[in-house]
Amino acid sequence: MDAQMAAPVTMRSTSSMMKTLNRLSCYGKHGVENYLMGKCTSNSQEMVIIKDTNVQVGHRFKHFDWFHDRLLEKFGAVIPIPGLPEKQITGRFEFEFIEQRCSRLQTWIARLSQHPVIAQSEVFQHFLHFTDEKVWKAGKRKAEKDEVIGGFIFNVMLTPPTELSVQTIESSQDEFGCFVRRMDEGIRNITSTIHDFDKSCTGGVARELQRFGKHLVEHAEAFSCSGYLGEVNALVMAMQHTGKTFKDIGFLFSEHPKKDWNSFMELLLEYKGLLACFPHILQNHKAATEKLKECDKCVTANKMTLLEKETVNKRVDIMAYAGG
Amino acid sequence: MDAQMAAPVTMRSTSSMMKTLNRLSCYGKHGVENYLMGKCTSNSQEMVIIKDTNVQVGHRFKHFDWFHDRLLEKFGAVIPIPGLPEKQITGRFEFEFIEQRCSRLQTWIARLSQHPVIAQSEVFQHFLHFTDEKVWKAGKRKAEKDEVIGGFIFNVMLTPPTELSVQTIESSQDEFGCFVRRMDEGIRNITSTIHDFDKSCTGGVARELQRFGKHLVEHAEAFSCSGYLGEVNALVMAMQHTGKTFKDIGFLFSEHPKKDWNSFMELLLEYKGLLACFPHILQNHKAATEKLKECDKCVTANKMTLLEKETVNKRVDIMAYAGG
């Protein structure tokens, strides 16, 4: 699958993560709160067959931005939708930067295409099979009118009928929360260590090996000016060769990360993007169990019928099953 | 050849180099000035056959100190006598430090034994074949009474009869001076680069590789607490193994200099010691050519006979030949 950026794009100053925070609120029209209380029903029967067409689609960055917004709205309550590759802080040549961002956007879309629900969604297929402007605009309007977004996504989900206890749900929330925190911590540690190691190799070690090589070559020249009548040429040549070899080794050290760590670092960056989504998803799940406890109290206080409460209970179960 | 230190020794606070500076003055009783002006004649016919006896001699550091003083007095005007291995600035464990100093003293004496004039000298043989205290003291007294020291060493030298021009002497002084400066500069550059490289490897790189390994092992634990029902054990074990291997590689990096650079650094230290002697030797040689020019003026001013001047000239030639 290939998604190409057509031209340099204008960068946004707000981060996708901040957007995630705002979009995934439990409350508001499409919030989990309204879903749990049955404030919206949907008769949508979405079903899209995934097709790998190998079509090359040329998208501008603003298309990605729009697409990310739709995915976040529609699936963000249950599926981790990683943020778009961000503007880099450290200054790079424009070309190198654009190339890197293109590659990260391709990784981003490839990751999403692996998710069965996302890959089969209409909006994903629309984005992937962009052909002409007219078709694009029609699909865009349709996607923007979609009502099955936010917490309401759970309305279109079919889950096993077995009821789950609040204890079971909460214990798996805790377990998963702990896993996410440890994964996040681990990836942060590994990333920072590789960053330091990379700096040591491309900075110190590479520079020092090249400096050592340079000094050896210079030192060889000292011998050639010694006025010594013996066989000096072989020594000078050997030292020059050794010096050159050390310079080459230094150069290999400076080039090494490009061929080794960089792809690993890109993978960690992807993981980081995915992990950043879970706290908000977990927050929704926790809000759901809290709501259920609240409903229990309402039933005791005769403010809610048992049947009403059981409907909420079923909706919470659907969320729990959806959360895996 | 083996020279062993019998016990921990008291360190001197003054450096050997300072001593060299004071000892190698052109002036004073045994200075080059007095030699050139024929203020001392000697009928000594020193001749010592070098014998490799493989005798192990146990010397205290003060014996080395005394021996170094004798060599400097006797040969310092013409042969580079490197300073004794110094007290280290950076704190080390006493044992490690003593072991290193012992090894450096052995290198020091091995280097001197390679010089034909020094190796054949009475004082060297005396030092090398130390047996009992009585013999030692007799030889010590004899060496201390030696009159063929300082500039007077040139009195016992036989050189080719061909006269040398002041221009020839001065040009080879300049050439050698340039070589010494460039060697010194080169060795300083190489030493400082290796020092930095060593720090990068044993510090940064070793630490970061070990940290990376540690984080991988920790990250493996995150997976084992994930609650994921699939095959996690193989992944955890692979990550633990990889982490351990990175720790091991980090350890190898920290141990590396001991097995590689250290012996090279010791050799550079030896070179440094030898090179430090040349400026003073060159100074003596330059003083000699200056004296010769002064004598030329004296002859013109009728303050010196041509015969007297030619005697000085011969002595300067001997020095030039001795300087190689």
HADDOCK unambig.tbl for C-alpha pairs under 7 A between the chains (distance, minus, plus):
assign (segid A and resid 175 and name CA) (segid B and resid 226 and name CA) 6.93 0.50 0.50
assign (segid A and resid 175 and name CA) (segid B and resid 227 and name CA) 6.93 0.50 0.50
assign (segid A and resid 176 and name CA) (segid B and resid 226 and name CA) 6.51 0.50 0.50
assign (segid A and resid 179 and name CA) (segid B and resid 222 and name CA) 6.03 0.50 0.50
assign (segid A and resid 179 and name CA) (segid B and resid 225 and name CA) 6.38 0.50 0.50
assign (segid A and resid 179 and name CA) (segid B and resid 226 and name CA) 5.10 0.50 0.50
assign (segid A and resid 182 and name CA) (segid B and resid 222 and name CA) 5.49 0.50 0.50
assign (segid A and resid 183 and name CA) (segid B and resid 219 and name CA) 6.77 0.50 0.50
assign (segid A and resid 183 and name CA) (segid B and resid 222 and name CA) 5.98 0.50 0.50
assign (segid A and resid 186 and name CA) (segid B and resid 215 and name CA) 6.47 0.50 0.50
assign (segid A and resid 186 and name CA) (segid B and resid 219 and name CA) 5.17 0.50 0.50
assign (segid A and resid 189 and name CA) (segid B and resid 215 and name CA) 6.47 0.50 0.50
assign (segid A and resid 190 and name CA) (segid B and resid 212 and name CA) 6.10 0.50 0.50
assign (segid A and resid 190 and name CA) (segid B and resid 215 and name CA) 6.03 0.50 0.50
assign (segid A and resid 193 and name CA) (segid B and resid 208 and name CA) 6.01 0.50 0.50
assign (segid A and resid 193 and name CA) (segid B and resid 211 and name CA) 6.76 0.50 0.50
assign (segid A and resid 193 and name CA) (segid B and resid 212 and name CA) 5.92 0.50 0.50
assign (segid A and resid 196 and name CA) (segid B and resid 208 and name CA) 6.96 0.50 0.50
assign (segid A and resid 197 and name CA) (segid B and resid 205 and name CA) 6.09 0.50 0.50
assign (segid A and resid 197 and name CA) (segid B and resid 208 and name CA) 5.62 0.50 0.50
assign (segid A and resid 200 and name CA) (segid B and resid 200 and name CA) 6.80 0.50 0.50
assign (segid A and resid 200 and name CA) (segid B and resid 204 and name CA) 6.16 0.50 0.50
assign (segid A and resid 200 and name CA) (segid B and resid 205 and name CA) 6.22 0.50 0.50
assign (segid A and resid 204 and name CA) (segid B and resid 200 and name CA) 6.18 0.50 0.50
assign (segid A and resid 205 and name CA) (segid B and resid 197 and name CA) 6.10 0.50 0.50
assign (segid A and resid 205 and name CA) (segid B and resid 200 and name CA) 6.21 0.50 0.50
assign (segid A and resid 208 and name CA) (segid B and resid 193 and name CA) 6.02 0.50 0.50
assign (segid A and resid 208 and name CA) (segid B and resid 196 and name CA) 6.96 0.50 0.50
assign (segid A and resid 208 and name CA) (segid B and resid 197 and name CA) 5.64 0.50 0.50
assign (segid A and resid 211 and name CA) (segid B and resid 193 and name CA) 6.78 0.50 0.50
assign (segid A and resid 212 and name CA) (segid B and resid 190 and name CA) 6.10 0.50 0.50
assign (segid A and resid 212 and name CA) (segid B and resid 193 and name CA) 5.93 0.50 0.50
assign (segid A and resid 215 and name CA) (segid B and resid 186 and name CA) 6.44 0.50 0.50
assign (segid A and resid 215 and name CA) (segid B and resid 189 and name CA) 6.47 0.50 0.50
assign (segid A and resid 215 and name CA) (segid B and resid 190 and name CA) 6.04 0.50 0.50
assign (segid A and resid 219 and name CA) (segid B and resid 183 and name CA) 6.76 0.50 0.50
assign (segid A and resid 219 and name CA) (segid B and resid 186 and name CA) 5.17 0.50 0.50
assign (segid A and resid 222 and name CA) (segid B and resid 179 and name CA) 6.04 0.50 0.50
assign (segid A and resid 222 and name CA) (segid B and resid 182 and name CA) 5.51 0.50 0.50
assign (segid A and resid 222 and name CA) (segid B and resid 183 and name CA) 5.98 0.50 0.50
assign (segid A and resid 225 and name CA) (segid B and resid 179 and name CA) 6.39 0.50 0.50
assign (segid A and resid 226 and name CA) (segid B and resid 175 and name CA) 6.95 0.50 0.50
assign (segid A and resid 226 and name CA) (segid B and resid 176 and name CA) 6.53 0.50 0.50
assign (segid A and resid 226 and name CA) (segid B and resid 179 and name CA) 5.13 0.50 0.50
assign (segid A and resid 227 and name CA) (segid B and resid 175 and name CA) 6.98 0.50 0.50
